[in-house]
Amino acid sequence: ARAQVSKALGCKPTELVFTSCGSESDNWAIICGAESAKRKGKHIISSQLEHDAVRKALDELERRGFEVTRLKGESDGTVSVQSVLDALREDTILVSLMLVNNETGAVTDISAISRAIKKRGADALIHTDAVQAFMKLPFSAKTLGADMISISGHKIHAPKGIGALYIKEGVK
């Protein structure tokens, strides 16, 4: 199973952690990602368009003293590269944006956002909730450029209770 999912995601089998669902994957990525990077800062960028799993994890981090910038979506339901860059600060440690919106189907260009953040020289971790996109939209861990990617099996006809989190090699 690990070999099949890692092949579909375009990552090494060792970069894949199985979880109980996409929500658990989101929680691990956001909460553990922020906590592991908090010595560098406490600013997080996300959007107002995120799934509850992401929103609730961000709420918890705010209770822990993190600052979250929630970007507004564009008129087409996406989050623009420029809005992310405008919100990016020296103390930004995490950017978490969904690849495909679960309500509207809008596709945010995570690849372009990742490239722009890296070009800017920011040290922020990049997470994307790709639950709605996995096996429906062509992408790989490499093409997205994200450090962490959440997926769920039930969106591709697997039983509920199966999820995974890609964690790029070298990410704590």
C-alpha positions in Angstrom: 0.0 0.0 0.0 2.8 2.4 0.9 4.5 1.7 -2.5 1.3 2.3 -4.4 0.3 5.5 -2.7 3.8 6.9 -2.8 4.0 6.1 -6.5 0.6 7.9 -7.1 1.8 10.9 -5.1 5.3 10.9 -6.7 7.2 10.7 -3.5 9.5 8.2 -1.7 7.8 5.6 0.4 9.7 6.9 3.4 8.1 10.4 2.9 4.6 9.0 3.5 2.8 8.6 6.9 -0.5 6.9 7.1 -3.3 8.6 9.1 -6.9 7.9 9.8 -8.2 10.6 7.4 -7.4 13.8 5.6 -8.4 15.8 8.7 -5.8 14.0 10.8 -3.2 14.7 8.1 -4.1 18.4 8.1 -3.9 18.5 11.9 -0.5 16.8 12.0 0.9 19.1 9.3 -0.4 22.3 10.7 0.0 21.9 14.4 3.2 19.8 14.4 4.7 22.0 11.6 4.0 25.2 13.5 5.2 23.9 16.8 8.4 22.5 15.3 9.2 25.9 13.6 8.0 28.3 16.4 11.6 29.2 17.3 11.8 31.0 14.0 8.5 32.9 14.4 4.8 32.5 15.1 3.1 33.8 11.9 1.0 31.5 9.7 -0.7 32.3 6.4 -3.9 30.5 5.3 -7.2 31.5 3.8 -10.8 32.0 4.7 -11.7 29.3 2.2 -10.2 26.3 4.0 -11.8 23.1 5.2 -12.9 22.9 8.8 -10.0 20.6 9.6 -7.6 23.4 8.7 -9.6 26.2 10.2 -9.9 24.4 13.6 -6.2 23.6 13.7 -5.5 27.2 13.0 -7.9 28.3 15.8 -6.0 26.0 18.2 -2.7 27.5 17.2 -4.1 31.0 17.8 -5.1 29.9 21.3 -1.4 28.8 21.7 -0.2 32.3 20.8 0.4 32.0 17.0 -0.8 34.7 14.7 -2.8 33.6 11.7 -3.4 35.7 8.6 -6.5 34.4 6.8 -6.5 35.6 3.2 -9.7 36.4 1.3 -10.2 34.4 -1.9 -10.3 36.0 -5.3 -13.5 36.3 -7.2 -12.9 32.9 -8.8 -12.5 31.2 -5.4 -8.7 30.8 -5.6 -6.0 32.3 -3.5 -3.5 34.4 -5.5 0.2 34.3 -5.4 0.4 38.0 -4.9 -1.9 37.9 -1.8 0.3 35.3 -0.3 3.5 37.3 -1.0 1.8 40.4 0.4 1.1 38.6 3.6 4.5 37.0 3.9 6.7 38.2 6.7 10.1 37.4 8.1 8.4 35.5 11.0 6.1 33.5 8.7 6.7 29.8 9.5 3.9 28.1 7.7 1.6 28.6 4.7 -1.4 26.2 4.5 -3.7 26.4 1.5 -6.0 23.9 -0.1 -5.2 22.8 -3.7 -8.9 22.3 -4.7 -11.7 23.8 -2.7 -14.1 21.2 -1.4 -17.2 23.4 -2.0 -16.5 25.3 -5.2 -13.9 23.2 -7.0 -11.6 26.2 -7.5 -8.0 25.3 -8.0 -5.3 27.4 -6.3 -1.9 27.3 -8.0 0.1 25.8 -5.1 3.1 25.3 -7.5 3.3 29.0 -8.3 2.8 29.9 -4.7 5.6 27.5 -3.6 8.0 28.8 -6.3 7.3 32.5 -5.3 7.8 31.8 -1.6 11.1 30.1 -2.3 12.2 32.8 -4.7 11.5 35.3 -2.0 13.9 33.3 0.2 11.3 32.7 2.9 11.9 29.8 5.2 8.2 29.0 5.7 6.9 25.4 5.5 4.3 24.9 2.8 1.3 22.6 3.4 -1.5 21.9 1.1 -4.7 20.0 1.7 -4.9 18.0 -1.5 -7.8 15.7 -0.4 -10.1 16.9 -3.2 -7.3 16.9 -5.9 -5.6 13.5 -5.2 -6.0 11.2 -8.3 -8.3 13.7 -9.9 -6.0 16.6 -10.8 -2.5 15.8 -12.2 0.2 16.7 -9.7 3.0 15.2 -7.8 4.8 16.1 -4.6 7.7 17.4 -6.7 5.5 19.6 -9.0 3.6 21.1 -6.2 6.7 22.1 -4.3 4.9 21.7 -0.9 6.7 20.4 2.2 3.6 18.6 3.4 0.6 17.3 1.4 -2.6 15.9 3.0 -4.7 13.2 1.2 -7.6 10.9 2.0 -8.6 7.6 0.5 -12.4 8.0 0.7 -12.3 10.6 -2.1 -11.0 7.9 -4.4 -13.4 5.1 -3.3 -11.3 3.7 -0.5 -13.1 3.0 2.8 -13.4 5.9 5.2 -10.6 6.0 7.8 -7.7 6.0 5.5 -5.5 9.0 5.0 -1.9 9.9 4.4 0.5 12.8 4.9 3.4 13.4 2.6 6.3 15.0 4.6 9.2 16.1 2.4 12.5 14.4 3.4 14.4 16.7 5.8 11.2 18.4 7.2 11.0 17.9 11.0 
